[in-house]
Amino acid sequence: MTVGKLRYWLSFIIASVAVFFFMNQFDLFDKNIEKLLFTMSKEINKNTPYQLDQFTILDSTTAYKNTIVYKMTIFNVNIKDSEMGFVENKLFLTARNSICTEECTKETIFKGAIFKYMYSEENGKHLFSFTIDSKDCLEMLKDDSK
């Protein structure tokens, strides 16, 4: 599987899980973001660790204040140091595009939620992390209007 396919499926699955929980479990307008993200994290963690595909495991989530953190492990993939920036950028762009275009996650981000993704190797070595917030969505919209 190529890096491109890996990033596509990772982002698709993560966004799908988030959308599922937002749409089916929570009322976005009656709860504040902190409580919403805490409940979302708690529900997701009932099914973790969860193997997303042949290369990625969602180990757990954590919510604090207005941030939900997805802790991910990438396995069976040897990412060279020279490729790390490329892989991180592609995963960021894919996750951002999904989160910023899905109605329920887009609404949540514009109410102040932050989505953080932390990627590690099987041995626990941290690879990279990134966050997505409203300014990232606004930047995406600005780029799309050009």
N, CA and C atoms as an extended XYZ file, in Angstrom:
438
Properties=species:S:1:pos:R:3:atomname:S:1:resname:S:1:resid:I:1 pbc="F F F"
N         0.853       -1.175        0.000 N   MET     1
C         0.000        0.000        0.000 CA  MET     1
C         0.894        1.232        0.000 C   MET     1
N         0.552        2.189       -0.810 N   THR     2
C         1.354        3.402       -0.914 CA  THR     2
C         1.034        4.356        0.238 C   THR     2
N         1.915        5.311        0.441 N   VAL     3
C         1.710        6.318        1.478 CA  VAL     3
C         0.426        7.097        1.207 C   VAL     3
N         0.154        7.375       -0.073 N   GLY     4
C        -1.058        8.105       -0.416 CA  GLY     4
C        -2.320        7.356       -0.020 C   GLY     4
N        -2.338        6.060       -0.310 N   LYS     5
C        -3.506        5.254        0.068 CA  LYS     5
C        -3.624        5.173        1.582 C   LYS     5
N        -2.485        5.048        2.264 N   LEU     6
C        -2.486        4.974        3.724 CA  LEU     6
C        -3.087        6.238        4.322 C   LEU     6
N        -2.637        7.402        3.878 N   ARG     7
C        -3.158        8.654        4.441 CA  ARG     7
C        -4.637        8.822        4.124 C   ARG     7
N        -5.051        8.418        2.929 N   TYR     8
C        -6.458        8.539        2.562 CA  TYR     8
C        -7.324        7.716        3.509 C   TYR     8
N        -6.965        6.442        3.692 N   TRP     9
C        -7.789        5.569        4.528 CA  TRP     9
C        -7.748        5.980        5.990 C   TRP     9
N        -6.595        6.419        6.483 N   LEU    10
C        -6.506        6.880        7.871 CA  LEU    10
C        -7.453        8.046        8.109 C   LEU    10
N        -7.364        9.023        7.267 N   SER    11
C        -8.200       10.207        7.439 CA  SER    11
C        -9.677        9.902        7.246 C   SER    11
N        -9.979        9.085        6.261 N   PHE    12
C       -11.370        8.721        5.999 CA  PHE    12
C       -11.978        8.015        7.210 C   PHE    12
N       -11.246        7.069        7.769 N   ILE    13
C       -11.771        6.295        8.892 CA  ILE    13
C       -11.913        7.172       10.134 C   ILE    13
N       -10.906        7.991       10.402 N   ILE    14
C       -10.977        8.868       11.574 CA  ILE    14
C       -12.143        9.841       11.450 C   ILE    14
N       -12.270       10.447       10.291 N   ALA    15
C       -13.378       11.383       10.090 CA  ALA    15
C       -14.717       10.660       10.188 C   ALA    15
N       -14.798        9.447        9.662 N   SER    16
C       -16.044        8.682        9.721 CA  SER    16
C       -16.432        8.367       11.157 C   SER    16
N       -15.438        7.975       11.963 N   VAL    17
C       -15.715        7.683       13.374 CA  VAL    17
C       -16.234        8.938       14.067 C   VAL    17
N       -15.565       10.054       13.830 N   ALA    18
C       -15.991       11.307       14.461 CA  ALA    18
C       -17.389       11.697       14.011 C   ALA    18
N       -17.645       11.619       12.725 N   VAL    19
C       -18.959       11.977       12.193 CA  VAL    19
C       -20.028       11.059       12.766 C   VAL    19
N       -19.747        9.773       12.831 N   PHE    20
C       -20.711        8.816       13.377 CA  PHE    20
C       -21.094        9.202       14.801 C   PHE    20
N       -20.102        9.444       15.627 N   PHE    21
C       -20.401        9.769       17.013 CA  PHE    21
C       -21.099       11.113       17.143 C   PHE    21
N       -20.702       12.088       16.362 N   PHE    22
C       -21.369       13.384       16.438 CA  PHE    22
C       -22.817       13.282       15.990 C   PHE    22
N       -23.054       12.622       14.898 N   MET    23
C       -24.407       12.590       14.343 CA  MET    23
C       -25.341       11.683       15.112 C   MET    23
N       -24.828       10.588       15.634 N   ASN    24
C       -25.703        9.588       16.240 CA  ASN    24
C       -25.733        9.607       17.764 C   ASN    24
N       -24.787       10.267       18.378 N   GLN    25
C       -24.700       10.187       19.826 CA  GLN    25
C       -24.946       11.508       20.536 C   GLN    25
N       -24.709       12.625       19.863 N   PHE    26
C       -24.643       13.875       20.585 CA  PHE    26
C       -25.507       14.960       19.956 C   PHE    26
N       -25.976       15.841       20.791 N   ASP    27
C       -26.679       17.034       20.338 CA  ASP    27
C       -25.703       18.201       20.434 C   ASP    27
N       -25.224       18.683       19.303 N   LEU    28
C       -24.182       19.706       19.277 CA  LEU    28
C       -24.636       21.039       19.851 C   LEU    28
N       -25.907       21.297       19.867 N   PHE    29
C       -26.371       22.616       20.245 CA  PHE    29
C       -26.744       22.715       21.721 C   PHE    29
N       -26.853       21.598       22.421 N   ASP    30
C       -27.266       21.631       23.811 CA  ASP    30
C       -26.123       21.415       24.794 C   ASP    30
N       -24.949       21.081       24.323 N   LYS    31
C       -23.830       20.815       25.212 CA  LYS    31
C       -22.678       21.728       24.840 C   LYS    31
N       -21.884       22.055       25.825 N   ASN    32
C       -20.712       22.850       25.476 CA  ASN    32
C       -19.644       21.934       24.878 C   ASN    32
N       -18.684       22.518       24.233 N   ILE    33
C       -17.665       21.761       23.506 CA  ILE    33
C       -16.879       20.845       24.433 C   ILE    33
N       -16.510       21.315       25.600 N   GLU    34
C       -15.715       20.509       26.518 CA  GLU    34
C       -16.437       19.220       26.903 C   GLU    34
N       -17.700       19.336       27.263 N   LYS    35
C       -18.482       18.150       27.626 CA  LYS    35
C       -18.686       17.248       26.416 C   LYS    35
N       -18.950       17.848       25.276 N   LEU    36
C       -19.156       17.080       24.048 CA  LEU    36
C       -17.930       16.256       23.692 C   LEU    36
N       -16.766       16.881       23.704 N   LEU    37
C       -15.539       16.170       23.342 CA  LEU    37
C       -15.185       15.108       24.377 C   LEU    37
N       -15.430       15.393       25.644 N   PHE    38
C       -15.179       14.396       26.684 CA  PHE    38
C       -16.059       13.164       26.471 C   PHE    38
N       -17.330       13.380       26.204 N   THR    39
C       -18.248       12.266       25.974 CA  THR    39
C       -17.877       11.513       24.703 C   THR    39
N       -17.527       12.243       23.676 N   MET    40
C       -17.113       11.619       22.426 CA  MET    40
C       -15.883       10.740       22.650 C   MET    40
N       -14.900       11.258       23.351 N   SER    41
C       -13.676       10.504       23.635 CA  SER    41
C       -13.990        9.233       24.431 C   SER    41
N       -14.831        9.380       25.422 N   LYS    42
C       -15.212        8.234       26.255 CA  LYS    42
C       -15.887        7.141       25.407 C   LYS    42
N       -16.762        7.536       24.517 N   GLU    43
C       -17.456        6.569       23.651 CA  GLU    43
C       -16.496        5.899       22.670 C   GLU    43
N       -15.620        6.670       22.070 N   ILE    44
C       -14.649        6.091       21.133 CA  ILE    44
C       -13.749        5.109       21.859 C   ILE    44
N       -13.321        5.452       23.070 N   ASN    45
C       -12.400        4.595       23.823 CA  ASN    45
C       -13.009        3.261       24.234 C   ASN    45
N       -14.318        3.161       24.189 N   LYS    46
C       -14.955        1.867       24.471 CA  LYS    46
C       -14.568        0.821       23.424 C   LYS    46
N       -14.147        1.278       22.250 N   ASN    47
C       -13.798        0.376       21.153 CA  ASN    47
C       -12.317        0.426       20.787 C   ASN    47
N       -11.486        0.982       21.655 N   THR    48
C       -10.059        1.050       21.360 CA  THR    48
C        -9.294        0.071       22.230 C   THR    48
N        -8.141       -0.385       21.786 N   PRO    49
C        -7.538       -0.040       20.508 CA  PRO    49
C        -8.361       -0.614       19.354 C   PRO    49
N        -8.337        0.135       18.260 N   TYR    50
C        -9.124       -0.233       17.093 CA  TYR    50
C        -8.227       -0.159       15.860 C   TYR    50
N        -8.112       -1.281       15.159 N   GLN    51
C        -7.291       -1.300       13.959 CA  GLN    51
C        -8.080       -0.685       12.807 C   GLN    51
N        -7.581        0.442       12.311 N   LEU    52
C        -8.261        1.165       11.248 CA  LEU    52
C        -8.027        0.518        9.890 C   LEU    52
N        -6.829        0.046        9.663 N   ASP    53
C        -6.468       -0.622        8.417 CA  ASP    53
C        -5.232       -1.472        8.695 C   ASP    53
N        -4.581       -1.962        7.645 N   GLN    54
C        -3.439       -2.848        7.864 CA  GLN    54
C        -2.197       -2.115        8.347 C   GLN    54
N        -2.268       -0.781        8.473 N   PHE    55
C        -1.112        0.004        8.887 CA  PHE    55
C        -1.333        0.876       10.114 C   PHE    55
N        -2.570        1.009       10.564 N   THR    56
C        -2.850        2.003       11.590 CA  THR    56
C        -3.801        1.482       12.665 C   THR    56
N        -3.461        1.817       13.900 N   ILE    57
C        -4.320        1.510       15.041 CA  ILE    57
C        -4.655        2.821       15.747 C   ILE    57
N        -5.931        3.010       16.025 N   LEU    58
C        -6.344        4.101       16.902 CA  LEU    58
C        -6.226        3.544       18.314 C   LEU    58
N        -5.204        3.987       19.047 N   ASP    59
C        -4.941        3.454       20.383 CA  ASP    59
C        -5.942        3.968       21.405 C   ASP    59
N        -6.185        5.259       21.374 N   SER    60
C        -7.114        5.861       22.329 CA  SER    60
C        -7.327        7.321       21.967 C   SER    60
N        -8.268        7.924       22.648 N   THR    61
C        -8.482        9.362       22.530 CA  THR    61
C        -8.476        9.948       23.926 C   THR    61
N        -8.188       11.215       23.987 N   THR    62
C        -8.230       11.959       25.237 CA  THR    62
C        -8.867       13.306       24.928 C   THR    62
N        -9.706       13.760       25.812 N   ALA    63
C       -10.308       15.081       25.643 CA  ALA    63
C        -9.972       15.926       26.854 C   ALA    63
N        -9.560       17.146       26.601 N   TYR    64
C        -9.333       18.099       27.668 CA  TYR    64
C        -9.665       19.482       27.127 C   TYR    64
N       -10.384       20.227       27.917 N   LYS    65
C       -10.881       21.538       27.520 CA  LYS    65
C       -11.567       21.438       26.161 C   LYS    65
N       -11.066       22.149       25.155 N   ASN    66
C       -11.729       22.142       23.849 CA  ASN    66
C       -10.983       21.297       22.813 C   ASN    66
N       -10.155       20.342       23.278 N   THR    67
C        -9.327       19.541       22.375 CA  THR    67
C        -9.601       18.054       22.544 C   THR    67
N        -9.702       17.361       21.429 N   ILE    68
C        -9.744       15.902       21.452 CA  ILE    68
C        -8.479       15.422       20.739 C   ILE    68
N        -7.781       14.490       21.386 N   VAL    69
C        -6.512       13.974       20.871 CA  VAL    69
C        -6.712       12.526       20.453 C   VAL    69
N        -6.351       12.246       19.204 N   TYR    70
C        -6.357       10.880       18.681 CA  TYR    70
C        -4.935       10.353       18.747 C   TYR    70
N        -4.707        9.284       19.517 N   LYS    71
C        -3.376        8.676       19.623 CA  LYS    71
C        -3.344        7.467       18.692 C   LYS    71
N        -2.470        7.566       17.695 N   MET    72
C        -2.425        6.586       16.624 CA  MET    72
C        -1.068        5.877       16.605 C   MET    72
N        -1.081        4.602       16.206 N   THR    73
C         0.154        3.859       15.963 CA  THR    73
C         0.173        3.428       14.515 C   THR    73
N         1.294        3.713       13.860 N   ILE    74
C         1.512        3.250       12.493 CA  ILE    74
C         2.441        2.046       12.585 C   ILE    74
N         2.052        0.943       11.945 N   PHE    75
C         2.872       -0.263       11.990 CA  PHE    75
C         2.973       -0.869       10.598 C   PHE    75
N         3.940       -1.756       10.430 N   ASN    76
C         4.200       -2.419        9.140 CA  ASN    76
C         4.540       -1.434        8.030 C   ASN    76
N         4.996       -0.240        8.402 N   VAL    77
C         5.394        0.765        7.414 CA  VAL    77
C         6.728        1.336        7.876 C   VAL    77
N         7.667        1.390        6.975 N   ASN    78
C         8.961        1.977        7.290 CA  ASN    78
C         9.021        3.356        6.637 C   ASN    78
N         8.750        4.377        7.419 N   ILE    79
C         8.774        5.743        6.902 CA  ILE    79
C        10.177        6.289        7.121 C   ILE    79
N        10.837        6.614        6.056 N   LYS    80
C        12.182        7.176        6.147 CA  LYS    80
C        12.099        8.600        6.675 C   LYS    80
N        13.158        9.024        7.346 N   ASP    81
C        13.193       10.386        7.879 CA  ASP    81
C        12.955       11.417        6.784 C   ASP    81
N        13.493       11.142        5.599 N   SER    82
C        13.336       12.092        4.498 CA  SER    82
C        11.892       12.179        4.003 C   SER    82
N        11.067       11.177        4.314 N   GLU    83
C         9.665       11.149        3.890 CA  GLU    83
C         8.709       11.672        4.970 C   GLU    83
N         9.212       11.866        6.197 N   MET    84
C         8.354       12.180        7.335 CA  MET    84
C         7.528       13.452        7.103 C   MET    84
N         8.154       14.506        6.632 N   GLY    85
C         7.434       15.755        6.386 CA  GLY    85
C         6.344       15.592        5.348 C   GLY    85
N         6.646       14.832        4.304 N   PHE    86
C         5.666       14.576        3.242 CA  PHE    86
C         4.469       13.813        3.800 C   PHE    86
N         4.734       12.749        4.562 N   VAL    87
C         3.654       11.932        5.127 CA  VAL    87
C         2.810       12.768        6.089 C   VAL    87
N         3.474       13.525        6.961 N   GLU    88
C         2.741       14.368        7.910 CA  GLU    88
C         1.863       15.374        7.180 C   GLU    88
N         2.397       16.029        6.172 N   ASN    89
C         1.636       17.023        5.422 CA  ASN    89
C         0.434       16.392        4.721 C   ASN    89
N         0.627       15.239        4.108 N   LYS    90
C        -0.483       14.578        3.410 CA  LYS    90
C        -1.568       14.147        4.393 C   LYS    90
N        -1.176       13.602        5.540 N   LEU    91
C        -2.173       13.203        6.541 CA  LEU    91
C        -2.908       14.423        7.082 C   LEU    91
N        -2.178       15.508        7.315 N   PHE    92
C        -2.811       16.744        7.788 CA  PHE    92
C        -3.839       17.248        6.776 C   PHE    92
N        -3.441       17.343        5.508 N   LEU    93
C        -4.343       17.871        4.487 CA  LEU    93
C        -5.593       17.007        4.342 C   LEU    93
N        -5.412       15.700        4.366 N   THR    94
C        -6.559       14.800        4.229 CA  THR    94
C        -7.491       14.914        5.430 C   THR    94
N        -6.926       14.915        6.641 N   ALA    95
C        -7.751       15.036        7.845 CA  ALA    95
C        -8.449       16.390        7.875 C   ALA    95
N        -7.717       17.457        7.550 N   ARG    96
C        -8.298       18.800        7.536 CA  ARG    96
C        -9.454       18.891        6.554 C   ARG    96
N        -9.252       18.358        5.358 N   ASN    97
C       -10.308       18.432        4.352 CA  ASN    97
C       -11.557       17.683        4.795 C   ASN    97
N       -11.376       16.541        5.445 N   SER    98
C       -12.534       15.781        5.937 CA  SER    98
C       -13.236       16.507        7.072 C   SER    98
N       -12.478       16.930        8.057 N   ILE    99
C       -13.067       17.572        9.230 CA  ILE    99
C       -13.721       18.902        8.873 C   ILE    99
N       -13.086       19.658        8.001 N   CYS   100
C       -13.590       20.994        7.673 CA  CYS   100
C       -14.738       20.986        6.675 C   CYS   100
N       -15.045       19.844        6.068 N   THR   101
C       -16.148       19.794        5.113 CA  THR   101
C       -17.347       18.999        5.629 C   THR   101
N       -17.155       18.117        6.598 N   GLU   102
C       -18.278       17.386        7.188 CA  GLU   102
C       -19.047       18.346        8.086 C   GLU   102
N       -20.351       18.456        7.886 N   GLU   103
C       -21.147       19.462        8.590 CA  GLU   103
C       -20.985       19.405       10.105 C   GLU   103
N       -21.089       18.222       10.698 N   CYS   104
C       -21.075       18.176       12.168 CA  CYS   104
C       -19.708       18.498       12.744 C   CYS   104
N       -18.622       18.042       12.128 N   THR   105
C       -17.303       18.381       12.648 CA  THR   105
C       -16.957       19.826       12.329 C   THR   105
N       -17.394       20.318       11.187 N   LYS   106
C       -17.155       21.720       10.818 CA  LYS   106
C       -17.839       22.643       11.827 C   LYS   106
N       -19.081       22.345       12.167 N   GLU   107
C       -19.808       23.143       13.164 CA  GLU   107
C       -19.071       23.134       14.496 C   GLU   107
N       -18.580       21.977       14.895 N   THR   108
C       -17.886       21.847       16.173 CA  THR   108
C       -16.597       22.651       16.182 C   THR   108
N       -15.849       22.590       15.096 N   ILE   109
C       -14.593       23.351       15.007 CA  ILE   109
C       -14.878       24.850       15.087 C   ILE   109
N       -15.911       25.308       14.398 N   PHE   110
C       -16.202       26.740       14.431 CA  PHE   110
C       -16.793       27.187       15.769 C   PHE   110
N       -17.149       26.233       16.618 N   LYS   111
C       -17.564       26.558       17.985 CA  LYS   111
C       -16.379       26.488       18.943 C   LYS   111
N       -15.185       26.166       18.410 N   GLY   112
C       -13.980       26.209       19.238 CA  GLY   112
C       -13.269       24.894       19.465 C   GLY   112
N       -13.743       23.795       18.912 N   ALA   113
C       -13.083       22.499       19.108 CA  ALA   113
C       -11.778       22.446       18.325 C   ALA   113
N       -10.836       21.684       18.866 N   ILE   114
C        -9.555       21.427       18.217 CA  ILE   114
C        -9.369       19.917       18.144 C   ILE   114
N        -8.981       19.437       16.966 N   PHE   115
C        -8.697       18.019       16.763 CA  PHE   115
C        -7.185       17.856       16.659 C   PHE   115
N        -6.611       17.025       17.518 N   LYS   116
C        -5.166       16.791       17.502 CA  LYS   116
C        -4.909       15.323       17.182 C   LYS   116
N        -3.949       15.089       16.297 N   TYR   117
C        -3.566       13.741       15.892 CA  TYR   117
C        -2.118       13.513       16.270 C   TYR   117
N        -1.847       12.434       17.012 N   MET   118
C        -0.485       12.084       17.410 CA  MET   118
C        -0.166       10.697       16.850 C   MET   118
N         0.895       10.612       16.070 N   TYR   119
C         1.292        9.360       15.428 CA  TYR   119
C         2.594        8.852       16.025 C   TYR   119
N         2.624        7.545       16.321 N   SER   120
C         3.809        6.892       16.863 CA  SER   120
C         4.076        5.603       16.104 C   SER   120
N         5.305        5.100       16.259 N   GLU   121
C         5.656        3.790       15.724 CA  GLU   121
C         5.201        2.724       16.713 C   GLU   121
N         5.319        1.459       16.301 N   GLU   122
C         4.949        0.336       17.168 CA  GLU   122
C         5.715        0.349       18.485 C   GLU   122
N         6.971        0.766       18.447 N   ASN   123
C         7.800        0.776       19.651 CA  ASN   123
C         7.509        1.969       20.560 C   ASN   123
N         6.556        2.806       20.181 N   GLY   124
C         6.174        3.955       20.983 CA  GLY   124
C         6.885        5.241       20.612 C   GLY   124
N         7.849        5.173       19.708 N   LYS   125
C         8.581        6.372       19.293 CA  LYS   125
C         7.630        7.322       18.577 C   LYS   125
N         7.610        8.558       19.059 N   HIS   126
C         6.748        9.577       18.464 CA  HIS   126
C         7.246        9.908       17.065 C   HIS   126
N         6.323        9.904       16.096 N   LEU   127
C         6.674       10.264       14.722 CA  LEU   127
C         6.371       11.733       14.453 C   LEU   127
N         5.126       12.136       14.648 N   PHE   128
C         4.718       13.512       14.430 CA  PHE   128
C         3.317       13.706       14.977 C   PHE   128
N         2.924       14.955       15.083 N   SER   129
C         1.555       15.279       15.493 CA  SER   129
C         1.169       16.593       14.826 C   SER   129
N        -0.136       16.795       14.737 N   PHE   130
C        -0.651       18.045       14.193 CA  PHE   130
C        -2.025       18.300       14.758 C   PHE   130
N        -2.434       19.564       14.700 N   THR   131
C        -3.775       19.934       15.163 CA  THR   131
C        -4.533       20.580       14.012 C   THR   131
N        -5.842       20.479       14.126 N   ILE   132
C        -6.734       21.117       13.159 CA  ILE   132
C        -7.733       21.937       13.967 C   ILE   132
N        -7.830       23.217       13.630 N   ASP   133
C        -8.771       24.099       14.309 CA  ASP   133
C        -9.447       25.002       13.286 C   ASP   133
N       -10.214       25.958       13.763 N   SER   134
C       -11.008       26.796       12.853 CA  SER   134
C       -10.146       27.582       11.880 C   SER   134
N        -8.979       28.024       12.300 N   LYS   135
C        -8.135       28.786       11.368 CA  LYS   135
C        -7.663       27.905       10.211 C   LYS   135
N        -7.465       26.616       10.460 N   ASP   136
C        -7.104       25.703        9.368 CA  ASP   136
C        -8.258       25.570        8.378 C   ASP   136
N        -9.469       25.504        8.896 N   CYS   137
C       -10.640       25.419        8.016 CA  CYS   137
C       -10.813       26.709        7.223 C   CYS   137
N       -10.621       27.836        7.876 N   LEU   138
C       -10.722       29.108        7.171 CA  LEU   138
C        -9.653       29.227        6.096 C   LEU   138
N        -8.453       28.761        6.389 N   GLU   139
C        -7.367       28.774        5.407 CA  GLU   139
C        -7.721       27.895        4.213 C   GLU   139
N        -8.306       26.731        4.490 N   MET   140
C        -8.721       25.834        3.408 CA  MET   140
C        -9.769       26.516        2.534 C   MET   140
N       -10.744       27.165        3.152 N   LEU   141
C       -11.781       27.864        2.400 CA  LEU   141
C       -11.202       28.992        1.567 C   LEU   141
N       -10.244       29.702        2.137 N   LYS   142
C        -9.582       30.784        1.406 CA  LYS   142
C        -8.828       30.227        0.191 C   LYS   142
N        -8.120       29.116        0.380 N   ASP   143
C        -7.383       28.498       -0.732 CA  ASP   143
C        -8.330       28.003       -1.805 C   ASP   143
N        -9.489       27.466       -1.402 N   ASP   144
C       -10.453       26.944       -2.369 CA  ASP   144
C       -11.098       28.049       -3.195 C   ASP   144
N       -11.135       29.263       -2.643 N   SER   145
C       -11.798       30.351       -3.365 CA  SER   145
C       -10.900       30.997       -4.412 C   SER   145
N        -9.634       30.620       -4.424 N   LYS   146
C        -8.695       31.194       -5.406 CA  LYS   146
C        -8.891       30.585       -6.765 C   LYS   146
